[in-house]
Every structure is written in structure tokens, then in C-alpha cells.
Amino acid sequence: MNHTKLLIIGSGPAGYTAGIYAGRAGLQPTLLEGMQPGGQLTITTEVENFPGFPEGVDANELMDGMRRQAERFGTQILPNAAASVNLDHRPFQVTLDDGSDWTADSIIVATGASAKYLGLSDEQKYMGRGVSACATCDGFFYRKKTVAVVGGGDTACEEASYLAGLASKVYLIVRKPYLRASKIMQQRVMENEKIEVLFETNTVGLFGADGVEGAHLVFRKGESDERRYDLPIDGFFLAIGHHPNSELFSPWLQTNDEGYIQTEGDTPCTNVPGVFAAGDVADARYRQAVIAAGSGAKAAMEAEKYLGEKVKS
């Protein structure tokens, strides 16, 4: 049985920053990188909105720097994922995907959230080369270009409106004959001359040589007036939601209806003392690297406080 005072489950900006702060505090934390070291940020190319990099920075380079910084301060980093947890037992029990068993006095959950995709093979083919799940992250690269956003809810309308401030033309591809977004968001989209809504339209594929050059669309799929056509675009943005990676912890940790871990007020504290949540797994609203990093710092500081009080008692 392996033991650590603090186990950080998940990498990415939240996990690595928690490792940096906890390491500097002398907690000698152990961090599980999971199946995607560096988190969702590594599926994009260049990050231009992270403070301190006026010329932008390669996403993988940024995450590698955070990783090495955490190691420098004594964080033990393992290339494993958590397979099961038991938060009823003290110390907490965690089994890794290699079968090894660990106990921890405190845990920081930083497992992130995964963007929902349409399920097209082309999405992975063009990931980082025209396909994105974050307009705020990648919209800057499509200034004065033509882009498409998939989705009909508030997120899709928000992303379409944001991109309209950068791109020359934005198509909003909506599967249903109506928008699910709130009235105010619908109004903003419909009144924006740069946005064209394509109702009752499905995306069935993407095409392009070195990157996305267009989308294969179907209007009223399966109906008598079905029509297939190609839409020339430079970027394809998915805005059909995110799925928080919280299933492993949901038997113990309170989550909202969408599965995001609920924390107390403006803290990373969960309903289980000694367990903290950081990053996108607890953030349904912002999903930005800099905010995730900040929440990782807060989680480490709270863990330090919790462990200090535990020793005193």
C-alpha cells in the first residue's frame, strides 16, 4: 500500500498548478496525469491568452513547463489514472489503472471536462487544424475568415456572437428548426448581420487538404426535401456542451444536474472534508486555462490548511 499526504488526480493547468503550490508548501504531493497529460489544452495548438506570453505559446510547451515546475518543487508525477476511489474510508483509498493501491490524507480532483463531439471521424482528423471546441481559445486565429458553429443552445449562441466580433462570417448550424437558447441570446444572434443560422441542418463530414476548407451538410435529413451541399468554411467550432469527468467521485461528492462537482462558495472545498475540486470538473461556466490554474492554486492552499489542522488535532 502506497501512501501520500496529498493526491492530485488529473493534470492540466489545475492539476499542475496544484502540484506547484503543494510542492512549494512541502506537502510532497503525488499527481496522477491520467490518460491525457496536460489536459484538454493540449488538443489546441497555440495559446495566446495566457498571461506572460505576449507572443503566444505552444499549448504543449506551456503544459510541459507547468509539469517540470511541479516536479522541481517535489511533486511526484505518475503516468496513471485513478480506476476507483473510496472516499468513505480515512485515509482515502484510490486504486490506479495499473492495479496499485494508494491511500491519501487529502485529495484534489482536477480531472477536467471533455467537450462533446458529433462523432465524426473528421473531427479528430482536423483537430487543431480547423476544428475547435473553444471559441475563446482559438477564435483569434480566424479573424476576417469564415467559420461555423454547431449547436443551438446558449453556449453556441455565445460562441457565435463572440466569433462574429472576429470573423467575417459565422454560420450557426442547428439540427432543430429552432434555437434552444434563452430569448436574449436568440435575439443577439438573429440581429447580428454577420451570423447566418442554418436550421434543420446536420454536419455529416468535413473536408480540406491541410486543414478544414469546408463542411458536408444535409438540410432536413431523411425528409422528402432533403438536400445535401458543401459549405466553404475555414474553421469549425463545436458548441454542443461539455461533460465533466466526475463519474468516479459522484457517489460521494455533490454534483449539479450536469455532473459538475459543487464546491462551497468561492472555495474549492467539496462536501467531503479533505477533498477539493479544481479546474473544469467544477467549472461549468468559464473553462479557461488561467482560471483553472487559479483554482488549482486555491485547492492546494486549502489542502495545506486542512492537513495542517489535521496534524494539530
N, C-alpha and C positions, 0 to 999 in steps of 0.2 A: 504494500500500500504506500503510494507516494503522497506526501503532504506539502501544501503551500499555504502561507498566510492569506494570500490573495490570488485568486484565479480569474484571469480576464479571458472571457470566451468571445472570440471574434477579433479580427484585425480591422483594417480600415482606419480612417482618421480618429474615430472614437477609441478604438482598442489600443492603437499605438500611442496616442496621447495619454491615455490612462496609464500605459506602461511607463512612459517617460516620467510622469508625475509621481506614480507609485514607486518607481525605481529611485528617484531622487529623494523620496521620503524614507528610503531604507527598508521598504517592505519586501524587497526581493520577490516581486510577483512572478507568476508563471502565466504566459499568454498562449492561447491556442489560436493559431492562424486560420484554421478552417479550410474549406475547400477552395476558397478564393482569396489567397493572401493579398492584402491591400484593399479588399472590399470592392464595392461597385464602381468606385472611382477608376479602377484600372481598366475598365472597358471603354473609357473615353481616351482621347489622345492627349491634347494639351489642356492644361488648366490655367485660365487667365485671370481668375477672380480670387485666388488665394493670396492673402496679404504677404508682402515681402518679395514677390516675384514680378517686378514691373514689366518684364518681357514675356511673362508666362513661364510655365514649367511643365515638362512631360509628366503625365499622371503617375506613371510607374516610377519615375525618378523621385517624385515627391514622396510617394509611399515608401520607397526604399530608404529614403533619408530619414523618415519618421521611424522606420523599423530599426535602423542602425543606431539612432539616437536612444531608443528604448533599451536596446542591448547595452549601449555604453553605460547606462545607469543601473545595470544589473538585472534587467528583465530577462527571464529565461523564456525563449520563444520556441514553441513546439509546432511542427507542421501538421498537427492533428485537429480533428473536430470532436466536439462532445457528442457521444452517441446516446447517453442517457444521464439524467440527473435525479437526485433525491434531495429536495430542499426541506423535508421533514426532519431529517437527521442532522445532528450537530456533532462534529463539523459536517458541512455539506458534502455529499458524495457525488462524484462525477466519474463516469466510465467513458474512456476515449474510444475512438473508432479503431484503435489497434488492440483493444481489449484490456488495456491497462486501467487500473483503478486509482483514483485520486480523492483526497479529502482536502477541503479548503475552509478556512475560518470565515472568509468573505468572498463574494463573487461579484464581478462586474459583467453584465450581459451587454455585449456590443456586437450582436450578430447581424445587425443591419436589416434592410428591407430590399426585396427583389422586385424589379419592375415587371409588370405583366406584359407579355408579348402576345402577338396574334397567333404564333405557332408556325410562321412561315420559315422555311429554310433560308430564304434570302435575308431575313433579319440578322441572323448570325453571320452570314456571308459578308454583309456590308456594315457590320457593327464597327463604329469608329471611322467609317468611310462613307458617311451619309445617313446612317441610322443612329438615332439617339433616343434616350428615354428621359432627357433632361434639357429643356429649352433654356433654362437659366444658365446651365453649364456650357452648352455648346452653341447657343443661338448666335453668339458674336461672330462665329465663323461663316454665317450665312447672310451677312449684310448685303443688301441690294440683290439678293438671289431669290429664287422661288422655292418655297418649302410647303410641305403638307403635314398636318397634324391629324392623328387618328384619335377619335373619341368624341363623346357628346355631353360629358359632364362638366362640372365646374373647373376641374383641372385642365381639361382640353381647351376650354374657352379661355382660361387664364393664360395658357401657353400660347394659344393662337394670338391673343391680344399682345402678349409680350413680344412675340416674333414679328408681329406687324410693325413694331417700332424699329425693327432692324431690316427685315426682308422687304423686297419689292412687291411680293405677292405671297399670300398664305391661303392654302386650301384647307378647309376643315372637313375631313372625311368622316361622315356619320352613318353608322349602319342603319339606324332607325329613321323614320320620317319626321322626327322631332328631336330637339335638344333636351337633355335631362338636367341641364344646368339651371341654376337659380335665375329668376327673371332678370335681375340686374346684369348677370353675366351674359345671358342671351341677348339682351339689348346692346351691350357693348360690342358683341361680335357682329350682330346684324347691321349695326350702324357704322362699322368700320369699313371704309371703302377698299381697304387692302385685303380684306378677308372675304373669301367666297366659300359658302357652305355647300357641300355636296351630300345631300340627304339620300338615304336608301342606297348607299354605296359601300361596297366591300372591296378591300385590297386583297388581291389573290397572288401578288408577286411584285418583285422589284427588278429593275434591270439597269445595266451600266457596265462599262468596261473596267475602269479603275475605281469607280465609286458609283453611288446612286445617280442615275440620269433620268429615271422615271419610274412610275408605278403602273402595274397592270390592275385596272379597276373593273368592277362589274356593277352596273346600275340595275336595281331591282332583281337581284339574283334569284333564279328559279321561277320568275314570273313570265307571263306570255310576252311582255315587252322588255325582257332582259336585254341589256346592251353592254357589250364589252369594249373597252377602249384603253388606250395608254395615255397617261398624264405626265408630261415632262416636268420634272422637279429636280432640285439639287440636294434637298435634304428631306428626310422622313422621320418625323417625331412621334413617338408613341406616348399617348396620354390616357391610357385606359386603367391607370391605377398602379399601386404598389402592394406587395404582400410582405408584411413584417415577418421576419424569421423568428417567431416566438413560440412555435408549437411545443418545443421541448420544455418550455417553462410554464406554459399555460395552466397545468394542473395546480400550480402554487401561486403564480403571480397574476394579479388582476390585469385584465386587458380590456380595451374598449371593443365595440362591435366589429371593428375591422381587424382586431388582433394586435393592435399596438399596446405595448406594456404601459400601464398607467403609473405615473410617479406622483409623489406628493408635492403639490405646489410647484415652485420653481427649482425643485431639487431633483436629483437622480434617485432618490430613495423610493423603493417599492414597498408593498405591503408586508414583505418578509424582511425583518431586520437583518442587516448584513448583506443583503442582495441589492445591487444597484443596477440601473439600466442607463445606457448611454448611446447616443447616435440615433440612426434612423429606425431602430427597432422600437423606439419610444417617441419618435417624431413624425407625426403624420402630416405636418404642415410645411416645414421648410426644406428638409432633405438636402442640406448643403454641407460641403466638406468642412468649412470653417466653423459652422455651428456644431457639427458632430465632434470636431476636435475640442471645442469648448466644453461640451457636455462630458467628454472623456476626462478632461481635467477636473471637472466638478465631481465626477464619480470617484476618482482617485482620492480627492481631498476628503470626501465623505467616508470612504473606506478607511483612510488613515485615522480619521476621528473615531470611527466605530471600533477599529482594532485597538486603538489607544485606550478607549473606555473599557473595552473587554478585558484588557490586561489589568487595569486598575481594580476591576471588580473581582 
